[in-house]
């Protein structure tokens, strides 16, 4: 692939053009022709295709663009953190809305002449390292030398009435992400098995009012005594309903099966997670925790396909960690491209 040697232009005309592209791209429901350079046969060519436009994907694309590689970022679907009240623990971006984070990132990327962006879903990946063929929704095709998977994961929420409706609005997943804003409120923590009880005291760093809900799962007396000494209550009666609050990311409370109402304002849940269909279709090796297995260079069990972000992170999933992971994957690919170009 040839590389554009011109540097990013900060002139007003370039900024206007960049903003026009952002409007075009964010409004598109399929691959955006205004941003994609294609060959005469209609196939898009790239050194690297990054699938997923979250922190991991955008950071990987930024590294590749600054290395003057032809990089195509493809983003489709609803972001996992779309319902989150804000993105936190990301230095210089703490408290930014997830949608604004993506818009700012895309605007920065569009300054680079070797970067291309498109909205759509990748339906299939075939071929091998150096010669991958990607089939996109809408029928478009892409040829790429390398691929980075940065799609995130698919969350499956517990089947409790009111939980899905209040996801990100009083029901949360990551205490390091949203715990500070919910500090000193009455918290509830849902556990799926007894092994999760050992993590309950961690939440006491944000609130002294913590109740663990087991949904009928009996808890041994020794565990009850230990948690009681640590200031943690345990409630085994099942939850009938989670009630939304007034719109300030605070719940109105929980209703138990026996009719008891509890004044829980913030509820914490660790949803079941699985890999996206595209990742499952590739048959990649997975770790015991379901994360994509990778080498030290972030390469998966299929040569030429790399993974970055939450889909390969395990339990520690945060935007800033995903972004760093995107850099690692892109660094590895850029080194590989440089070596091959001189072979």
VENQUI-V385052 format. One record per helix or strand. SS is the DSSP state (H for helix, E for strand). FROM is the first residue (numbers start at 1). TO is the last residue. Records with the same first field share a line. If there is no record, write none. Layout:
BEGIN
SS: FROM-TO / FROM-TO
END
This chain:
BEGIN
H: 12-27 / 55-66 / 98-109 / 164-166 / 175-178 / 180-182 / 194-205 / 221-229 / 277-282 / 310-312 / 319-341
E: 38-38 / 44-51 / 71-75 / 87-87 / 96-96 / 115-119 / 122-128 / 131-136 / 141-149 / 154-156 / 167-167 / 171-172 / 187-190 / 210-213 / 232-235 / 239-243 / 253-256 / 261-262 / 266-268 / 272-274 / 286-286 / 292-292 / 299-299 / 305-307
END
